[in-house]
Amino acid sequence: MYRHVFALQQVARRTITSSARRERNRVPEKQKLFQEDNGLPVHLKGGATDALLYRATMGLTVFGTGYVLYELWKASFPQKKD
């Protein structure tokens, strides 16, 4: 029984460590990309995905601010009931 558990642990350990060794270290490439002086702010240096996320975030922020102002306006001037 204990041999089976030990063998299973060895297989699991071997699989985890061998898959971790195959992955390449991409940190130096990312550091070079983000330290480049190309006039872009750091939150947009990641490419098209960063630009899309930035625009979506700004759109939602503007929409949310407008909606809050609308609701405040509606709450401050309630409709009169006849």
PyMOL commands that set and color helices and strands:
alter all, ss='L'
color gray80, all
select helices_A, chain A and resi 2-22+27-35+42-44+48-76
alter helices_A, ss='H'
color red, helices_A
deselect
rebuild
show_as cartoon
